[in-house]
């Protein structure tokens, strides 16, 4: 039997902690509140995050800010062409003194793993993360080791057109719940950044506002937010639409539908709601689906992107209306979406 919608105390804890996290990250990554909101939503949905953009726009800073907001273990890996899979997962060594083999865990055995410039490593090394990202475990020399929970990979990558990059394979991209583009800040935000970082590093003053155990509880609370049958059907309609779109050679998988619903719950949680709205699904459709689809040759030649195709799909897919007397009408939990 499904668990009931989270109670007032659980929602209060969720709202309080996410507000603190967003406020702290906002001070480091100024002028991009929507980016911060989606990042926290992915954390609450227990997903993995891929940040893609040109160097110098704050991808690694955002990843570090998220990690420092949580009092937990953090592993950071700088991906390079000579990085080996064992550099991530760990290695078994022989101890002559005890005449026994000992496993030395790699940086992937952390609550938050920051993978910097993931597409500069070879596909073999990239694939070393597949098992850990999907099953929260690592198998080395025939032995399987569980990873700590919660477990979150925040990876950054440069555009594939840049020198020295390897495109992530489809199976690897599909493990990331969302792909976000950081983008350039506005002129006002960039000026404020200059003032803020002229004499100090804001990351140095960012303190943890929660710990791994509490984040685990928040994730459990988020999983049990209410999603109506109409909202679930909307998710299925969007994902199925990618499979019939002539602009795409390959549509999104069933995993994409699961990830989109979970991400929408995370977005609703950040907004302070105990239920999911179609707006939440719309906001997350592009970050969750665009990196999972493969464009047709005609779309590539015409200069269209995956984001363009998903935006068109969202625009033409019918949005369900809330049923009267449904959870949307209760008003028991404050909706902070308009307040940001």
C-alpha positions in Angstrom: 0.0 0.0 0.0 1.5 3.4 -1.0 2.5 5.7 1.8 0.4 8.8 2.5 1.4 12.2 1.3 4.0 13.7 3.7 2.6 15.4 6.8 3.1 19.0 7.9 6.2 18.3 10.0 7.9 16.6 7.1 7.1 19.3 4.7 8.3 22.0 7.2 11.6 20.2 7.4 11.8 20.0 3.6 11.0 23.6 3.1 13.4 24.9 5.8 16.4 23.0 4.6 15.9 23.6 0.9 15.5 27.3 1.5 18.8 27.4 3.4 20.5 25.4 0.6 19.2 27.7 -2.1 20.2 30.8 -0.2 23.7 29.6 0.4 24.2 28.5 -3.2 22.7 31.7 -4.5 25.4 33.7 -2.7 28.0 31.7 -4.6 26.3 31.4 -8.0 24.6 34.8 -8.2 22.0 35.9 -10.7 20.8 32.4 -11.7 18.0 31.3 -9.3 16.3 29.0 -11.7 19.6 27.1 -12.2 19.9 26.7 -8.4 16.3 25.7 -8.0 16.7 22.9 -10.5 20.0 21.7 -9.0 18.4 21.3 -5.6 15.4 19.6 -7.2 17.7 17.0 -8.7 19.3 16.4 -5.3 15.9 15.8 -3.7 14.9 13.5 -6.5 18.2 11.5 -5.9 19.3 12.0 -9.4 22.6 12.7 -11.1 23.4 16.1 -12.6 25.3 16.9 -15.8 26.4 20.6 -16.2 27.4 21.5 -19.7 28.8 24.8 -20.9 32.0 26.6 -22.0 34.9 26.9 -19.4 34.7 29.7 -16.9 30.9 30.1 -16.4 30.7 28.5 -13.0 30.0 24.8 -13.6 32.5 23.5 -11.1 31.7 26.3 -8.6 28.0 25.3 -8.7 28.9 21.6 -8.1 31.2 22.6 -5.2 28.6 24.9 -3.7 26.0 22.1 -3.7 28.5 19.7 -2.1 29.6 22.2 0.6 26.0 22.8 1.6 25.8 19.2 2.9 28.0 17.9 5.7 28.9 14.7 4.0 31.8 12.9 2.2 32.8 14.5 -1.1 35.0 13.0 -3.8 36.4 15.2 -6.6 37.9 13.8 -9.8 39.5 15.8 -12.6 38.9 13.7 -15.7 41.8 13.6 -18.1 42.6 11.3 -21.2 45.0 9.2 -19.1 42.5 8.6 -16.2 41.9 4.9 -15.6 38.7 3.2 -14.4 40.5 2.1 -11.2 41.3 5.8 -10.4 37.5 6.2 -9.9 36.4 2.9 -8.4 39.4 1.9 -6.4 41.9 -0.9 -6.6 42.7 -4.2 -4.8 46.3 -4.3 -3.5 48.3 -7.1 -1.9 49.6 -6.5 1.6 52.8 -8.5 2.0 52.8 -8.1 5.8 49.4 -9.8 6.2 49.6 -11.8 3.0 46.1 -10.6 2.2 44.5 -8.6 -0.5 42.9 -5.3 0.5 40.5 -3.1 -1.4 41.4 0.6 -1.4 38.2 2.5 -2.4 38.3 5.3 -4.9 36.7 8.7 -4.9 33.4 7.3 -6.1 32.8 6.0 -2.5 31.5 9.4 -1.4 28.0 10.9 -0.9 28.7 13.5 -3.5 31.1 12.9 -6.4 32.2 15.9 -8.5 33.4 14.8 -11.9 35.1 17.8 -13.5 35.2 17.8 -17.4 33.9 14.2 -17.6 34.1 14.2 -21.4 37.8 14.6 -21.4 38.3 11.0 -20.3 38.1 8.0 -22.5 34.8 6.2 -23.0 36.3 3.2 -21.0 36.8 5.4 -18.0 33.5 7.1 -18.4 31.8 3.7 -18.4 33.3 3.0 -14.9 30.5 5.2 -13.5 27.6 3.3 -15.1 27.1 0.7 -12.4 27.6 3.2 -9.5 25.1 5.7 -11.0 22.4 3.2 -11.7 22.7 0.7 -8.8 24.7 2.6 -6.1 27.3 -0.1 -6.0 30.7 -0.9 -7.5 32.1 -4.3 -8.6 35.9 -4.7 -8.5 37.6 -8.0 -9.0 34.3 -9.9 -8.7 33.4 -8.3 -5.4 30.5 -5.9 -5.1 30.7 -3.0 -2.7 27.7 -0.8 -1.8 28.1 3.0 -2.1 27.0 5.4 0.7 23.5 6.8 0.5 22.5 9.3 -0.6 24.7 9.1 -3.6 24.9 12.0 -6.1 27.2 12.5 -9.2 27.6 16.1 -10.3 29.6 16.1 -13.5 30.7 19.0 -15.7 31.5 18.8 -19.4 32.6 21.2 -22.1 30.8 21.3 -25.4 31.8 18.5 -27.7 33.0 21.0 -30.3 35.9 21.9 -28.0 39.3 20.4 -28.4 40.2 17.2 -26.5 36.6 16.0 -25.7 35.0 12.6 -26.1 31.2 12.6 -26.5 29.4 10.8 -23.7 27.9 7.5 -25.0 24.1 7.3 -24.9 24.0 4.9 -22.0 26.1 7.3 -19.9 23.9 10.3 -20.7 20.8 8.3 -19.8 22.1 7.8 -16.3 22.0 11.6 -15.7 18.6 12.7 -14.5 19.1 16.2 -15.9 21.5 18.2 -18.0 21.7 21.9 -17.3 23.4 24.7 -19.1 24.9 27.3 -16.8 25.0 30.2 -19.3 26.5 33.6 -19.0 25.2 35.8 -16.1 23.5 39.1 -16.8 25.5 42.3 -16.7 24.1 43.2 -13.3 24.9 39.7 -11.9 28.4 39.8 -13.3 29.0 43.2 -11.8 27.8 41.9 -8.4 30.1 38.9 -8.8 33.1 41.2 -9.4 32.2 43.1 -6.2 31.7 40.0 -4.2 34.8 38.1 -5.3 37.2 41.1 -5.5 38.7 40.3 -2.1 37.2 37.0 -1.1 36.1 33.6 -2.3 32.4 33.1 -1.4 32.9 29.3 -1.5 35.3 29.6 1.5 32.5 31.1 3.6 29.8 28.6 2.5 28.9 26.4 5.5 26.8 23.1 5.5 23.1 23.6 6.3 22.3 19.8 6.5 23.9 16.4 6.6 23.7 13.2 4.7 21.2 11.6 7.1 18.8 14.5 6.8 19.2 14.7 3.0 18.2 11.0 3.0 15.0 11.9 4.9 14.3 14.7 2.5 14.7 12.4 -0.5 12.3 9.9 1.1 9.8 12.7 1.7 10.1 13.9 -1.9 9.5 10.5 -3.3 6.1 10.4 -1.6 4.8 13.7 -2.9 1.5 13.2 -4.6 1.3 12.9 -8.4 -2.2 12.5 -9.8 -3.0 10.0 -12.6 -3.4 12.9 -15.0 0.1 14.2 -14.2 1.5 10.7 -14.7 -0.3 10.4 -18.0 1.1 13.8 -19.0 4.6 12.5 -18.3 3.9 9.4 -20.4 2.5 11.5 -23.3 5.6 13.6 -23.4 8.0 10.7 -23.4 6.0 8.8 -25.9 5.9 11.8 -28.1 9.7 11.7 -28.5 9.4 8.2 -30.0 7.0 9.3 -32.7 8.6 12.7 -33.5 10.1 12.7 -37.1 12.7 15.2 -35.9 14.3 12.4 -33.7 16.0 9.3 -34.7 15.8 7.8 -31.2 13.3 8.8 -28.5 13.4 8.7 -24.8 13.4 5.4 -22.8 11.0 4.3 -20.1 13.8 5.3 -17.6 13.3 8.9 -18.9 9.6 8.8 -17.8 10.6 7.6 -14.3 13.3 10.3 -14.0 11.0 13.0 -15.3 8.3 12.2 -12.7 10.9 12.1 -9.9 12.5 15.3 -11.0 9.1 17.0 -11.1 8.5 15.9 -7.5 11.8 17.4 -6.6 10.8 20.7 -8.3 7.5 20.6 -6.4 9.3 20.1 -3.2 11.6 23.1 -3.8 8.4 25.1 -4.4 7.0 24.0 -1.0 4.2 21.8 -2.4 3.1 18.3 -1.4 1.9 17.6 -4.9 3.1 17.8 -8.5 1.6 20.2 -11.1 1.9 20.0 -14.9 4.0 23.1 -14.7 6.6 21.2 -12.8 6.8 18.6 -15.6 7.0 21.3 -18.2 9.8 23.1 -16.4 11.9 19.8 -16.2 11.0 18.3 -19.6 13.9 20.0 -21.5 16.6 19.3 -18.9 15.5 15.7 -18.4 14.7 14.7 -21.9 16.8 16.7 -24.3 20.1 14.9 -23.6 18.4 11.5 -24.0 17.2 11.8 -27.5 19.1 11.5 -30.8 18.3 13.9 -33.6 17.6 12.8 -37.1 20.0 13.7 -39.9 17.5 16.3 -41.2 17.3 18.0 -37.8 21.0 18.2 -37.4 21.4 19.7 -40.9 18.8 22.3 -40.2 20.6 23.3 -37.0 18.0 22.2 -34.6 19.0 21.0 -31.1 17.4 18.5 -28.7 16.2 21.4 -26.6 14.4 22.8 -29.6 12.6 19.6 -30.4 11.6 19.0 -26.7 10.3 22.6 -26.5 8.2 22.1 -29.6 6.9 18.8 -28.1 5.9 20.4 -24.8 4.1 23.2 -26.7 1.9 20.8 -28.7 1.2 18.2 -26.0 -2.1 18.7 -24.2 -1.8 19.7 -20.5 -4.2 18.0 -18.1 -6.5 20.1 -16.0 -6.7 19.5 -12.2 -9.8 17.6 -11.1 -12.2 19.4 -8.8 -11.7 18.5 -5.2 -8.3 17.0 -5.9 -5.2 17.6 -3.8 -4.5 20.7 -5.8 -7.5 22.4 -4.2 -6.6 21.7 -0.6 -4.2 24.5 -0.1 -2.7 22.7 2.9 0.9 23.5 1.9 2.2 26.9 0.8 3.1 27.2 -2.9 6.3 29.3 -3.0 6.8 29.0 -6.8 5.8 32.6 -7.5 8.2 33.9 -4.8 11.2 32.1 -6.4 
